């Protein structure tokens, strides 16, 4: 059996040849002067490398732009010397409602106090705003 069409997309059916041309055009449009970003595959790999997941069961010092998944009642210390736009994501899979996010000298939502996660399975992003607000919470 010869496949004549690839999957419908938004009500339009493309032939295999048309689909191949679209994919080639997408690939051509991603070509960069940076050798490490010259294909869709390389670009996807770079994006994945920039979003590491850290499963933690011991006290840990956070690094910006990373996700931390709690598996026990431990403390995650926020990065020192953050700048506006820095972020850290957390997810509590510890099955205990008390992992702690240590503020590391900065405010958390304008308060000079560490944050205790009191909701099991909570997940959210902390984004650094400025010295007065410190880290703000986005999400749950």
C-alpha positions in Angstrom: 0.0 0.0 0.0 1.3 3.4 -0.9 0.5 6.3 1.4 -0.9 9.2 -0.7 -1.8 11.6 2.1 -0.5 12.6 5.5 -2.8 13.5 8.4 -5.4 16.3 7.9 -4.4 19.6 9.5 -7.0 22.2 10.3 -9.3 20.7 7.6 -6.6 20.6 4.9 -5.2 17.4 3.6 -1.6 17.4 2.4 0.1 14.9 0.1 3.3 13.2 1.3 5.3 15.4 -1.2 3.6 18.6 0.1 4.2 17.6 3.7 7.9 17.0 2.9 8.2 20.4 1.2 6.6 22.1 4.3 9.0 20.3 6.6 12.0 21.2 4.4 10.9 24.9 4.4 10.6 24.9 8.2 14.0 23.4 8.5 15.5 26.0 6.0 13.9 28.8 8.0 15.7 27.7 11.2 19.1 27.8 9.6 21.3 30.1 11.6 24.8 31.4 11.5 25.3 29.6 14.8 26.4 26.0 13.9 24.6 24.6 16.9 21.1 25.9 15.8 21.0 24.7 12.2 18.1 22.3 12.3 14.8 21.8 14.0 16.3 18.8 15.9 19.3 20.9 17.2 17.0 23.7 18.2 14.7 21.3 20.0 17.7 19.8 21.8 18.9 23.2 22.9 15.5 24.1 24.2 15.3 20.9 26.3 18.8 21.5 27.7 17.7 24.9 28.9 14.9 23.5 31.0 16.4 21.0 33.4 14.4 19.1 36.0 15.9 18.5 39.4 14.3 15.9 41.6 15.3 16.8 45.2 15.1 14.8 48.4 17.8 16.8 50.3 18.3 20.5 51.1 19.3 22.2 47.8 20.5 25.5 46.5 18.5 26.5 43.5 19.8 27.8 40.2 17.7 30.1 38.1 15.7 28.8 35.1 15.3 25.3 36.5 12.5 23.2 37.9 12.7 21.5 41.3 10.5 18.6 42.3 10.3 18.0 46.0 10.2 14.3 47.0 10.5 14.9 50.8 10.2 17.6 53.4 13.4 19.6 52.5 14.5 23.2 51.9 15.2 24.8 48.5 17.2 28.0 48.9 16.5 30.5 46.1 19.4 31.8 44.0 21.5 34.7 45.5 21.8 38.0 43.7 18.8 37.5 41.4 18.0 40.0 38.6 14.5 41.0 37.3 13.1 38.1 35.2 15.1 35.3 36.9 12.8 32.4 37.7 12.6 29.0 39.5 9.8 26.5 39.3 8.8 24.1 42.0 6.5 21.2 42.3 5.7 19.4 45.5 5.4 15.6 45.1 6.7 14.9 48.7 3.2 14.0 50.0 4.0 16.2 52.9 2.6 19.8 53.1 5.7 21.5 54.4 8.7 21.7 52.1 10.3 25.2 52.5 11.6 27.7 50.0 14.3 29.8 51.7 14.3 33.4 50.5 18.1 33.8 50.7 17.9 37.4 51.8 15.3 38.5 49.3 11.6 39.1 49.9 9.0 36.7 48.7 5.9 38.6 47.6 7.1 41.6 49.5 7.6 39.7 52.8 10.9 39.0 54.5 10.0 35.4 55.3 10.7 32.0 53.9 7.8 30.2 52.1 6.4 27.0 53.4 4.4 25.0 50.9 1.3 24.0 52.7 -0.6 22.5 49.9 0.4 19.0 48.8 1.0 18.7 45.0 1.3 22.4 44.6 3.4 23.6 41.6 4.3 27.2 40.7 6.9 29.5 39.3 8.7 32.2 41.3 9.9 35.2 39.3 12.2 37.8 40.7 10.7 41.3 40.3 12.8 43.8 42.3 14.2 44.5 45.7 11.0 45.6 47.3 8.8 42.7 46.0 11.5 40.2 45.6 10.1 36.9 44.2 6.5 36.8 43.1 4.5 33.6 42.7 2.9 32.7 39.3 0.5 29.8 39.2 -1.1 27.7 41.9 
